[in-house]
Amino acid sequence: MSALGTLEHGWHLRVIIDRQPFPLYSILERSGYEHSTRAFDAHRFEIRIWRNA
C-alpha cells in the first residue's frame, strides 16, 4: 500500500501475485483507486492499480 502513495495520476502499479487478493479490492475502492485483474492461469494473476480520475 505504501507504493500507491507515490503513484501519480496517469500511472499504474502492476502486481503479479499467486492468488486473487479479494480483500484488497474493497480497500482500493475505498481509498480512491481502481483496478483490473487478469488471470495468467489458475495460480498467477496480474493486477493493475491506478488512481481514480
MARKEKE-774994 format. One record per atom (N, C-alpha, C): residue in three letters; atom name; residue number from 1; z, x, y. Coordinates in nm, 3 decimals, m for minus. Example, Ala and Ser with C-alpha at 12.3 -4.5 7.8 and 13.67 -1.06 7.14 Angstrom:
REM MARKEKE-774994
{aa ALA at N i 1 c3 0.780 c1 1.319 c2 m0.569}
{aa ALA at CA i 1 c3 0.780 c1 1.230 c2 m0.450}
{aa ALA at C i 1 c3 0.780 c1 1.320 c2 m0.330}
{aa SER at N i 2 c3 0.708 c1 1.285 c2 m0.225}
{aa SER at CA i 2 c3 0.714 c1 1.367 c2 m0.106}
{aa SER at C i 2 c3 0.787 c1 1.290 c2 0.003}
***
This chain:
REM MARKEKE-774994
{aa MET at N i 1 c3 0.000 c1 0.082 c2 m0.119}
{aa MET at CA i 1 c3 0.000 c1 0.000 c2 0.000}
{aa MET at C i 1 c3 0.000 c1 0.087 c2 0.126}
{aa SER at N i 2 c3 0.055 c1 0.206 c2 0.119}
{aa SER at CA i 2 c3 0.058 c1 0.290 c2 0.239}
{aa SER at C i 2 c3 m0.082 c1 0.330 c2 0.283}
{aa ALA at N i 3 c3 m0.173 c1 0.348 c2 0.190}
{aa ALA at CA i 3 c3 m0.311 c1 0.384 c2 0.226}
{aa ALA at C i 3 c3 m0.379 c1 0.272 c2 0.305}
{aa LEU at N i 4 c3 m0.340 c1 0.149 c2 0.281}
{aa LEU at CA i 4 c3 m0.402 c1 0.038 c2 0.352}
{aa LEU at C i 4 c3 m0.368 c1 0.040 c2 0.500}
{aa GLY at N i 5 c3 m0.253 c1 0.095 c2 0.536}
{aa GLY at CA i 5 c3 m0.214 c1 0.104 c2 0.675}
{aa GLY at C i 5 c3 m0.306 c1 0.191 c2 0.758}
{aa THR at N i 6 c3 m0.378 c1 0.281 c2 0.695}
{aa THR at CA i 6 c3 m0.470 c1 0.370 c2 0.767}
{aa THR at C i 6 c3 m0.614 c1 0.321 c2 0.760}
{aa LEU at N i 7 c3 m0.636 c1 0.210 c2 0.695}
{aa LEU at CA i 7 c3 m0.772 c1 0.157 c2 0.675}
{aa LEU at C i 7 c3 m0.824 c1 0.096 c2 0.805}
{aa GLU at N i 8 c3 m0.934 c1 0.148 c2 0.855}
{aa GLU at CA i 8 c3 m0.993 c1 0.099 c2 0.978}
{aa GLU at C i 8 c3 m1.084 c1 m0.020 c2 0.949}
{aa HIS at N i 9 c3 m1.107 c1 m0.102 c2 1.051}
{aa HIS at CA i 9 c3 m1.198 c1 m0.217 c2 1.035}
{aa HIS at C i 9 c3 m1.336 c1 m0.165 c2 0.997}
{aa GLY at N i 10 c3 m1.399 c1 m0.233 c2 0.904}
{aa GLY at CA i 10 c3 m1.531 c1 m0.193 c2 0.856}
{aa GLY at C i 10 c3 m1.527 c1 m0.097 c2 0.738}
{aa TRP at N i 11 c3 m1.410 c1 m0.047 c2 0.705}
{aa TRP at CA i 11 c3 m1.394 c1 0.043 c2 0.592}
{aa TRP at C i 11 c3 m1.329 c1 m0.033 c2 0.477}
{aa HIS at N i 12 c3 m1.339 c1 0.021 c2 0.357}
{aa HIS at CA i 12 c3 m1.271 c1 m0.040 c2 0.242}
{aa HIS at C i 12 c3 m1.207 c1 0.069 c2 0.157}
{aa LEU at N i 13 c3 m1.111 c1 0.027 c2 0.080}
{aa LEU at CA i 13 c3 m1.045 c1 0.114 c2 m0.016}
{aa LEU at C i 13 c3 m1.096 c1 0.074 c2 m0.154}
{aa ARG at N i 14 c3 m1.139 c1 0.172 c2 m0.231}
{aa ARG at CA i 14 c3 m1.189 c1 0.146 c2 m0.366}
{aa ARG at C i 14 c3 m1.088 c1 0.200 c2 m0.466}
{aa VAL at N i 15 c3 m1.042 c1 0.113 c2 m0.557}
{aa VAL at CA i 15 c3 m0.941 c1 0.150 c2 m0.656}
{aa VAL at C i 15 c3 m0.998 c1 0.122 c2 m0.794}
{aa ILE at N i 16 c3 m0.987 c1 0.218 c2 m0.884}
{aa ILE at CA i 16 c3 m1.023 c1 0.198 c2 m1.024}
{aa ILE at C i 16 c3 m0.892 c1 0.193 c2 m1.101}
{aa ILE at N i 17 c3 m0.874 c1 0.088 c2 m1.179}
{aa ILE at CA i 17 c3 m0.746 c1 0.067 c2 m1.247}
{aa ILE at C i 17 c3 m0.773 c1 0.011 c2 m1.387}
{aa ASP at N i 18 c3 m0.677 c1 0.025 c2 m1.475}
{aa ASP at CA i 18 c3 m0.697 c1 m0.015 c2 m1.615}
{aa ASP at C i 18 c3 m0.654 c1 m0.157 c2 m1.647}
{aa ARG at N i 19 c3 m0.619 c1 m0.235 c2 m1.545}
{aa ARG at CA i 19 c3 m0.586 c1 m0.377 c2 m1.565}
{aa ARG at C i 19 c3 m0.603 c1 m0.449 c2 m1.432}
{aa GLN at N i 20 c3 m0.617 c1 m0.579 c2 m1.436}
{aa GLN at CA i 20 c3 m0.626 c1 m0.655 c2 m1.312}
{aa GLN at C i 20 c3 m0.487 c1 m0.673 c2 m1.254}
{aa PRO at N i 21 c3 m0.468 c1 m0.633 c2 m1.130}
{aa PRO at CA i 21 c3 m0.335 c1 m0.643 c2 m1.070}
{aa PRO at C i 21 c3 m0.313 c1 m0.780 c2 m1.004}
{aa PHE at N i 22 c3 m0.300 c1 m0.883 c2 m1.083}
{aa PHE at CA i 22 c3 m0.290 c1 m1.019 c2 m1.031}
{aa PHE at C i 22 c3 m0.183 c1 m1.035 c2 m0.923}
{aa PRO at N i 23 c3 m0.063 c1 m0.979 c2 m0.936}
{aa PRO at CA i 23 c3 0.037 c1 m0.995 c2 m0.829}
{aa PRO at C i 23 c3 m0.008 c1 m0.933 c2 m0.696}
{aa LEU at N i 24 c3 m0.091 c1 m0.830 c2 m0.701}
{aa LEU at CA i 24 c3 m0.136 c1 m0.764 c2 m0.580}
{aa LEU at C i 24 c3 m0.223 c1 m0.856 c2 m0.495}
{aa TYR at N i 25 c3 m0.301 c1 m0.943 c2 m0.556}
{aa TYR at CA i 25 c3 m0.395 c1 m1.026 c2 m0.481}
{aa TYR at C i 25 c3 m0.325 c1 m1.113 c2 m0.378}
{aa SER at N i 26 c3 m0.217 c1 m1.177 c2 m0.413}
{aa SER at CA i 26 c3 m0.147 c1 m1.262 c2 m0.316}
{aa SER at C i 26 c3 m0.079 c1 m1.178 c2 m0.208}
{aa ILE at N i 27 c3 m0.032 c1 m1.059 c2 m0.243}
{aa ILE at CA i 27 c3 0.028 c1 m0.969 c2 m0.143}
{aa ILE at C i 27 c3 m0.078 c1 m0.927 c2 m0.041}
{aa LEU at N i 28 c3 m0.197 c1 m0.894 c2 m0.089}
{aa LEU at CA i 28 c3 m0.306 c1 m0.855 c2 0.001}
{aa LEU at C i 28 c3 m0.342 c1 m0.969 c2 0.095}
{aa GLU at N i 29 c3 m0.355 c1 m1.089 c2 0.042}
{aa GLU at CA i 29 c3 m0.392 c1 m1.203 c2 0.124}
{aa GLU at C i 29 c3 m0.287 c1 m1.232 c2 0.231}
{aa ARG at N i 30 c3 m0.161 c1 m1.226 c2 0.195}
{aa ARG at CA i 30 c3 m0.053 c1 m1.248 c2 0.292}
{aa ARG at C i 30 c3 m0.049 c1 m1.139 c2 0.399}
{aa SER at N i 31 c3 m0.096 c1 m1.020 c2 0.365}
{aa SER at CA i 31 c3 m0.091 c1 m0.907 c2 0.457}
{aa SER at C i 31 c3 m0.218 c1 m0.893 c2 0.541}
{aa GLY at N i 32 c3 m0.314 c1 m0.985 c2 0.525}
{aa GLY at CA i 32 c3 m0.434 c1 m0.981 c2 0.608}
{aa GLY at C i 32 c3 m0.549 c1 m0.902 c2 0.550}
{aa TYR at N i 33 c3 m0.554 c1 m0.887 c2 0.419}
{aa TYR at CA i 33 c3 m0.662 c1 m0.814 c2 0.354}
{aa TYR at C i 33 c3 m0.741 c1 m0.906 c2 0.262}
{aa GLU at N i 34 c3 m0.866 c1 m0.870 c2 0.241}
{aa GLU at CA i 34 c3 m0.949 c1 m0.938 c2 0.142}
{aa GLU at C i 34 c3 m0.980 c1 m0.839 c2 0.031}
{aa HIS at N i 35 c3 m1.029 c1 m0.889 c2 m0.080}
{aa HIS at CA i 35 c3 m1.057 c1 m0.802 c2 m0.194}
{aa HIS at C i 35 c3 m1.168 c1 m0.859 c2 m0.279}
{aa SER at N i 36 c3 m1.229 c1 m0.774 c2 m0.356}
{aa SER at CA i 36 c3 m1.323 c1 m0.815 c2 m0.460}
{aa SER at C i 36 c3 m1.293 c1 m0.731 c2 m0.582}
{aa THR at N i 37 c3 m1.313 c1 m0.791 c2 m0.697}
{aa THR at CA i 37 c3 m1.283 c1 m0.723 c2 m0.823}
{aa THR at C i 37 c3 m1.406 c1 m0.730 c2 m0.912}
{aa ARG at N i 38 c3 m1.435 c1 m0.616 c2 m0.976}
{aa ARG at CA i 38 c3 m1.547 c1 m0.609 c2 m1.070}
{aa ARG at C i 38 c3 m1.498 c1 m0.543 c2 m1.197}
{aa ALA at N i 39 c3 m1.524 c1 m0.607 c2 m1.310}
{aa ALA at CA i 39 c3 m1.484 c1 m0.551 c2 m1.439}
{aa ALA at C i 39 c3 m1.594 c1 m0.460 c2 m1.493}
{aa PHE at N i 40 c3 m1.555 c1 m0.338 c2 m1.533}
{aa PHE at CA i 40 c3 m1.648 c1 m0.248 c2 m1.599}
{aa PHE at C i 40 c3 m1.655 c1 m0.282 c2 m1.748}
{aa ASP at N i 41 c3 m1.541 c1 m0.308 c2 m1.804}
{aa ASP at CA i 41 c3 m1.527 c1 m0.350 c2 m1.944}
{aa ASP at C i 41 c3 m1.390 c1 m0.416 c2 m1.955}
{aa ALA at N i 42 c3 m1.340 c1 m0.432 c2 m2.074}
{aa ALA at CA i 42 c3 m1.211 c1 m0.501 c2 m2.091}
{aa ALA at C i 42 c3 m1.093 c1 m0.423 c2 m2.037}
{aa HIS at N i 43 c3 m1.110 c1 m0.294 c2 m2.007}
{aa HIS at CA i 43 c3 m0.997 c1 m0.211 c2 m1.968}
{aa HIS at C i 43 c3 m1.015 c1 m0.134 c2 m1.838}
{aa ARG at N i 44 c3 m1.123 c1 m0.161 c2 m1.764}
{aa ARG at CA i 44 c3 m1.141 c1 m0.092 c2 m1.635}
{aa ARG at C i 44 c3 m1.191 c1 m0.188 c2 m1.529}
{aa PHE at N i 45 c3 m1.126 c1 m0.183 c2 m1.415}
{aa PHE at CA i 45 c3 m1.161 c1 m0.272 c2 m1.305}
{aa PHE at C i 45 c3 m1.176 c1 m0.191 c2 m1.177}
{aa GLU at N i 46 c3 m1.273 c1 m0.230 c2 m1.095}
{aa GLU at CA i 46 c3 m1.289 c1 m0.174 c2 m0.962}
{aa GLU at C i 46 c3 m1.244 c1 m0.280 c2 m0.863}
{aa ILE at N i 47 c3 m1.152 c1 m0.244 c2 m0.776}
{aa ILE at CA i 47 c3 m1.103 c1 m0.335 c2 m0.673}
{aa ILE at C i 47 c3 m1.136 c1 m0.274 c2 m0.539}
{aa ARG at N i 48 c3 m1.203 c1 m0.349 c2 m0.455}
{aa ARG at CA i 48 c3 m1.233 c1 m0.307 c2 m0.318}
{aa ARG at C i 48 c3 m1.148 c1 m0.393 c2 m0.225}
{aa ILE at N i 49 c3 m1.083 c1 m0.325 c2 m0.130}
{aa ILE at CA i 49 c3 m0.991 c1 m0.392 c2 m0.039}
{aa ILE at C i 49 c3 m1.032 c1 m0.358 c2 0.104}
{aa TRP at N i 50 c3 m1.034 c1 m0.459 c2 0.191}
{aa TRP at CA i 50 c3 m1.066 c1 m0.439 c2 0.332}
{aa TRP at C i 50 c3 m0.987 c1 m0.537 c2 0.417}
{aa ARG at N i 51 c3 m0.979 c1 m0.505 c2 0.547}
{aa ARG at CA i 51 c3 m0.907 c1 m0.591 c2 0.641}
{aa ARG at C i 51 c3 m0.989 c1 m0.717 c2 0.669}
{aa ASN at N i 52 c3 m0.920 c1 m0.829 c2 0.689}
{aa ASN at CA i 52 c3 m0.987 c1 m0.950 c2 0.733}
{aa ASN at C i 52 c3 m1.051 c1 m0.926 c2 0.869}
{aa ALA at N i 53 c3 m1.165 c1 m0.985 c2 0.890}
{aa ALA at CA i 53 c3 m1.235 c1 m0.969 c2 1.019}
{aa ALA at C i 53 c3 m1.164 c1 m1.045 c2 1.129}
***
